[in-house]
Amino acid sequence: MRLLPSPFSLKCRYAPSPKHVFFLEQSRQTVRDILSGTDPRLLLIVGPCSIHDIDSAKEYATLLARLQNEVSTHFFILMRVYFEKPRTLTGWKGLVYDPALDGSHDMETGLSWARQLLIDLADLEVPAATEFLDPFVRPYLEDLIAWGSIGARTSTSQVHRQMAADLPMPVGIKNPIAGTLASAIQSVVAATQPHTLMGINQSGQGTIVTAKGNVDAHLVLRGWERQPNYDRESIHEALSRLQRARLPSRLLIDCSHDNSSKKHERQPLVFQEVIDQVLEGINGIRGMLLESFISAGSQPLTCSKSLSYGTSVTDSCLDWRSTEQLITTGAERMESFIALRQMALQR
């Protein structure tokens, strides 16, 4: 066993400024407003499948900040900043666990790099979105995250439902890789309810935590093992089931994973189809997720010294140029729709 610094001590070393804290609270509230429908824009959660290189992540964030300024009337963009990777079998588990990509597992460095990157993003006014996987990682990073996710491999886990109930930001819960929509809806219901659970405090001590329930928990459709679920019928069924479960009829669509058959070049097709449905008046769609990086595709993680810059080491991603064009075109198509929604909200 090797000791880690406490969450408190690491937060003291990598502390957000009052300006950062204000920006993060503003970003969380904007996400809540879009989810509730009081903000007519769509959420876009865009970025690499995983963060493996700090320099390329910061370069991508700079590009995203510029794009946000251009489309801010239509979309609110958060950067996908995933430091933990759930593995179906084995493999690299993410920057937090192995930042050198060589099996050295220097987790203190991984946590430090993660916090510093999140502060750098707040400097750029790029809100961060991440998947919460290990409950022990959560207290080190949660104060710098604007939107959280519970992934498809853990969404039916009681531990993760309880964690979602206690997280301080809106949380999207993905449908399982294999299973029924019913289990995904049950996960959202569970996350909205109070729970008593075990956790660790800022000093690293075991504690009894009383969670109030996360009223901003919502469903994310990411496709099943054998078929996508971004089509009109699947979305209508999901919204109807949410309503029957007495949950707000709202959801996000993941344009990658099984909705694109894990082929990055199919993500634009999903994105455009979802925009079509929004323009047709399907009110429950609140946003989309895209896997995107500087360069297209992915590369095997064989030797960290020979990796191509700006290319994913996990799932394949859209390149930046295609991402920018896709989002800009989407904003143009949303122009009249947003104007009408704003007028309706002002009445």
Wavefront OBJ file of the C-alpha trace (Angstrom):
o trace
v 0.000 0.000 0.000
v 1.101 3.563 -0.750
v -0.484 6.546 0.980
v -2.246 9.242 -1.047
v -2.599 12.853 0.098
v -6.011 13.709 1.487
v -8.503 15.483 -0.769
v -8.101 18.569 1.420
v -4.320 18.716 1.047
v -4.476 18.254 -2.727
v -7.162 20.940 -2.998
v -4.923 23.314 -1.046
v -2.106 22.691 -3.540
v -4.393 23.110 -6.563
v -6.990 25.554 -5.314
v -9.547 27.323 -7.509
v -9.785 31.099 -7.201
v -13.052 32.838 -6.259
v -13.430 33.650 -9.970
v -13.156 29.933 -10.814
v -15.732 29.016 -8.165
v -18.176 31.611 -9.482
v -17.697 30.388 -13.055
v -18.313 26.769 -12.046
v -21.486 27.624 -10.135
v -22.715 29.661 -13.095
v -21.990 26.752 -15.443
v -23.855 24.261 -13.251
v -26.840 26.596 -13.096
v -26.836 27.005 -16.882
v -26.931 23.211 -17.251
v -29.860 23.087 -14.813
v -31.696 25.802 -16.729
v -31.291 23.950 -20.035
v -32.440 20.692 -18.461
v -35.513 22.405 -17.017
v -36.314 24.140 -20.316
v -35.985 27.697 -18.982
v -32.939 28.125 -21.242
v -33.892 27.237 -24.848
v -30.394 26.156 -25.931
v -29.042 22.620 -26.190
v -26.218 21.176 -24.108
v -23.243 19.883 -26.073
v -20.711 17.742 -24.195
v -17.776 17.529 -26.569
v -14.237 16.231 -26.248
v -11.857 13.283 -26.229
v -12.968 9.826 -25.190
v -10.319 10.123 -22.466
v -7.628 12.558 -21.353
v -4.163 11.055 -21.747
v -2.010 14.102 -22.582
v -2.314 17.457 -20.809
v -0.872 19.610 -23.610
v -3.238 18.320 -26.292
v -6.178 18.589 -23.879
v -5.378 22.265 -23.233
v -5.009 22.949 -26.952
v -8.390 21.313 -27.583
v -9.949 23.390 -24.783
v -8.652 26.584 -26.429
v -10.320 25.582 -29.709
v -13.543 24.757 -27.880
v -13.579 28.103 -26.059
v -13.365 29.944 -29.380
v -16.167 27.840 -30.874
v -18.384 28.429 -27.823
v -18.149 32.179 -28.415
v -19.400 31.663 -31.971
v -22.397 29.422 -31.151
v -23.319 30.543 -27.618
v -26.794 31.666 -28.716
v -27.681 28.115 -29.724
v -25.525 25.733 -27.674
v -23.887 25.603 -24.259
v -20.701 23.587 -24.683
v -18.920 21.630 -21.967
v -15.654 19.810 -22.559
v -15.589 16.070 -22.062
v -12.716 15.624 -19.554
v -12.739 11.945 -18.628
v -9.935 10.892 -16.261
v -11.287 7.415 -15.428
v -12.040 4.678 -17.950
v -14.205 1.670 -17.057
v -12.793 -1.423 -18.714
v -14.872 -4.336 -19.950
v -11.886 -6.652 -19.433
v -8.478 -5.009 -18.919
v -6.533 -2.034 -20.227
v -5.413 1.487 -19.345
v -7.758 2.857 -16.680
v -7.214 6.552 -17.232
v -5.002 9.502 -16.359
v -5.822 9.400 -12.648
v -4.572 5.821 -12.347
v -1.618 5.770 -14.743
v -0.636 9.258 -15.957
v 2.675 8.099 -17.489
v 0.826 5.444 -19.562
v 3.479 2.884 -18.644
v 2.038 0.868 -15.756
v 3.817 2.904 -13.062
v 0.432 3.903 -11.555
v 1.571 7.177 -9.984
v -1.915 8.108 -8.807
v -0.849 11.156 -6.794
v 0.566 12.663 -9.981
v -2.571 11.632 -11.876
v -4.841 13.384 -9.391
v -2.564 16.445 -9.366
v -2.508 16.719 -13.154
v -6.274 16.282 -13.272
v -6.910 19.112 -10.795
v -4.477 21.441 -12.525
v -6.044 20.779 -15.924
v -9.523 21.483 -14.555
v -8.295 24.800 -13.127
v -6.686 25.641 -16.490
v -10.033 24.964 -18.181
v -11.807 27.243 -15.708
v -9.256 29.941 -16.652
v -10.372 29.513 -20.266
v -14.029 29.518 -19.135
v -14.536 26.034 -20.517
v -16.813 24.056 -18.154
v -15.773 20.443 -17.595
v -17.824 17.258 -17.789
v -16.576 13.915 -16.499
v -17.612 10.370 -15.650
v -17.532 9.457 -11.962
v -16.323 5.888 -11.652
v -14.451 5.267 -8.384
v -16.135 6.855 -5.323
v -12.672 7.426 -3.814
v -11.674 9.680 -6.740
v -14.794 11.803 -6.453
v -13.792 14.060 -3.478
v -10.525 14.994 -5.222
v -12.205 16.442 -8.330
v -15.933 17.091 -7.875
v -15.622 20.778 -6.951
v -14.260 21.545 -10.452
v -16.899 19.651 -12.503
v -20.017 21.244 -14.057
v -21.734 18.058 -15.333
v -21.227 14.482 -14.221
v -21.955 11.121 -15.797
v -22.579 7.628 -14.529
v -21.504 5.305 -17.326
v -23.200 2.371 -18.991
v -21.121 -0.221 -17.104
v -22.026 1.184 -13.675
v -25.452 2.799 -14.071
v -27.280 -0.121 -12.441
v -24.839 -0.259 -9.519
v -26.317 0.767 -6.164
v -23.005 2.393 -5.195
v -23.080 4.641 -8.265
v -26.766 5.492 -7.972
v -26.113 6.601 -4.394
v -23.062 8.599 -5.469
v -25.145 10.346 -8.149
v -27.695 11.242 -5.464
v -24.995 13.096 -3.524
v -23.065 14.815 -6.335
v -23.366 18.630 -6.351
v -23.891 19.009 -10.113
v -26.406 17.695 -12.670
v -25.686 14.040 -13.479
v -26.532 12.121 -16.637
v -27.078 8.382 -16.214
v -26.517 6.227 -19.291
v -28.586 3.244 -20.266
v -26.713 -0.054 -19.674
v -24.760 -1.694 -22.489
v -27.094 -4.671 -22.408
v -30.453 -4.624 -20.690
v -33.785 -2.851 -20.727
v -34.707 0.808 -20.685
v -36.548 0.067 -17.449
v -33.267 -0.393 -15.546
v -31.986 2.969 -16.826
v -35.172 4.709 -15.673
v -34.894 2.981 -12.306
v -31.347 4.334 -11.986
v -32.530 7.896 -12.557
v -35.346 7.448 -10.032
v -32.895 6.073 -7.453
v -30.477 8.986 -8.007
v -33.221 11.523 -7.265
v -34.009 9.937 -3.880
v -32.371 10.441 -0.451
v -29.777 7.847 0.596
v -27.487 7.124 3.515
v -24.140 5.807 2.325
v -20.479 5.420 3.212
v -17.916 7.883 1.923
v -14.712 9.697 2.797
v -14.434 13.282 3.958
v -11.882 15.905 2.927
v -9.413 14.537 5.486
v -9.651 11.053 4.009
v -11.625 9.561 6.900
v -14.486 7.123 6.433
v -17.831 8.846 7.039
v -21.575 8.272 7.009
v -23.037 10.482 4.274
v -26.661 11.604 4.067
v -27.518 12.356 0.431
v -30.583 14.516 -0.270
v -31.067 13.169 -3.782
v -30.085 14.791 -7.061
v -33.147 16.453 -8.619
v -31.086 17.216 -11.733
v -30.367 13.550 -12.527
v -31.401 12.666 -16.075
v -31.206 9.928 -18.696
v -28.573 9.604 -21.437
v -29.328 7.321 -24.387
v -26.123 5.767 -25.764
v -27.459 2.777 -27.698
v -27.550 -0.926 -26.856
v -25.145 -3.712 -27.801
v -27.174 -4.603 -30.902
v -28.944 -1.387 -31.885
v -28.963 2.411 -31.487
v -31.654 4.279 -29.542
v -31.535 7.806 -30.973
v -34.375 7.188 -33.456
v -37.797 8.790 -33.005
v -39.447 5.644 -31.676
v -36.748 5.032 -29.047
v -36.770 8.647 -27.871
v -40.567 8.734 -27.705
v -40.574 5.528 -25.643
v -37.900 6.857 -23.282
v -39.733 10.160 -22.730
v -43.009 8.303 -22.122
v -41.369 5.982 -19.596
v -39.809 8.949 -17.779
v -43.228 10.567 -17.549
v -44.807 7.367 -16.219
v -42.054 7.188 -13.606
v -43.000 10.774 -12.580
v -39.670 12.118 -13.746
v -39.130 15.197 -15.926
v -39.396 14.243 -19.610
v -35.849 15.155 -20.622
v -32.801 13.321 -21.873
v -29.485 13.645 -23.689
v -28.354 11.662 -26.725
v -24.843 10.229 -26.919
v -23.835 10.411 -30.601
v -20.965 7.957 -30.086
v -20.713 4.453 -28.577
v -23.468 2.095 -29.732
v -25.486 4.909 -31.289
v -22.750 5.229 -33.921
v -21.646 1.572 -33.855
v -18.436 2.912 -32.265
v -17.435 4.446 -35.622
v -16.452 8.086 -35.262
v -17.406 8.906 -38.850
v -21.048 8.026 -38.058
v -21.371 10.553 -35.214
v -22.348 13.435 -37.560
v -25.238 11.341 -38.893
v -26.571 10.866 -35.366
v -26.029 14.543 -34.508
v -27.927 15.721 -37.583
v -30.780 13.273 -36.976
v -31.173 14.540 -33.410
v -31.192 18.157 -34.604
v -33.946 17.145 -37.053
v -36.021 15.804 -34.180
v -35.477 18.941 -32.086
v -36.624 21.090 -35.011
v -39.683 18.852 -35.386
v -40.684 19.792 -31.848
v -39.570 16.881 -29.654
v -39.176 19.000 -26.519
v -37.576 16.411 -24.265
v -34.214 16.394 -26.067
v -31.915 18.633 -24.048
v -28.568 17.999 -25.700
v -25.963 15.662 -27.142
v -22.551 14.144 -26.471
v -19.778 13.911 -29.071
v -16.381 12.198 -28.881
v -13.959 14.560 -30.582
v -10.247 15.366 -30.496
v -7.671 17.228 -32.570
v -7.104 14.338 -35.000
v -9.559 11.673 -36.178
v -9.642 8.043 -35.089
v -7.663 6.358 -32.337
v -4.283 4.747 -31.772
v -3.122 1.713 -29.797
v -1.471 2.431 -26.474
v 1.740 0.485 -27.070
v 4.503 2.961 -26.245
v 3.754 6.358 -24.719
v 6.861 7.910 -26.330
v 5.698 7.160 -29.872
v 2.082 8.314 -29.619
v 0.660 10.685 -32.216
v -0.234 14.084 -30.764
v -3.937 14.825 -30.365
v -5.202 11.327 -31.216
v -7.308 9.264 -28.807
v -5.829 6.192 -27.088
v -9.278 4.779 -26.295
v -12.411 5.156 -28.502
v -12.023 6.742 -31.919
v -12.968 10.427 -32.149
v -14.003 12.982 -34.743
v -11.239 15.385 -35.770
v -11.507 19.046 -34.773
v -12.242 20.383 -38.242
v -15.217 18.032 -38.683
v -16.430 18.826 -35.145
v -16.302 22.573 -35.713
v -18.137 22.311 -39.020
v -20.792 20.010 -37.550
v -21.538 22.281 -34.587
v -21.465 25.488 -36.641
v -23.893 24.020 -39.174
v -26.092 22.780 -36.330
v -26.205 26.301 -34.875
v -27.267 27.732 -38.239
v -30.079 25.191 -38.471
v -31.205 26.047 -34.917
v -31.416 29.819 -35.558
v -35.176 30.228 -36.079
v -36.001 27.501 -33.548
v -34.092 29.257 -30.734
v -35.706 32.589 -31.603
v -39.192 31.066 -31.356
v -38.350 29.312 -28.076
v -37.057 32.559 -26.570
v -40.242 34.397 -27.559
v -42.361 31.653 -26.014
v -40.378 31.801 -22.764
v -40.772 35.592 -22.553
v -44.570 35.421 -22.745
l 1 2 3 4 5 6 7 8 9 10 11 12 13 14 15 16 17 18 19 20 21 22 23 24 25 26 27 28 29 30 31 32 33 34 35 36 37 38 39 40 41 42 43 44 45 46 47 48 49 50 51 52 53 54 55 56 57 58 59 60 61 62 63 64 65 66 67 68 69 70 71 72 73 74 75 76 77 78 79 80 81 82 83 84 85 86 87 88 89 90 91 92 93 94 95 96 97 98 99 100 101 102 103 104 105 106 107 108 109 110 111 112 113 114 115 116 117 118 119 120 121 122 123 124 125 126 127 128 129 130 131 132 133 134 135 136 137 138 139 140 141 142 143 144 145 146 147 148 149 150 151 152 153 154 155 156 157 158 159 160 161 162 163 164 165 166 167 168 169 170 171 172 173 174 175 176 177 178 179 180 181 182 183 184 185 186 187 188 189 190 191 192 193 194 195 196 197 198 199 200 201 202 203 204 205 206 207 208 209 210 211 212 213 214 215 216 217 218 219 220 221 222 223 224 225 226 227 228 229 230 231 232 233 234 235 236 237 238 239 240 241 242 243 244 245 246 247 248 249 250 251 252 253 254 255 256 257 258 259 260 261 262 263 264 265 266 267 268 269 270 271 272 273 274 275 276 277 278 279 280 281 282 283 284 285 286 287 288 289 290 291 292 293 294 295 296 297 298 299 300 301 302 303 304 305 306 307 308 309 310 311 312 313 314 315 316 317 318 319 320 321 322 323 324 325 326 327 328 329 330 331 332 333 334 335 336 337 338 339 340 341 342 343 344 345 346 347
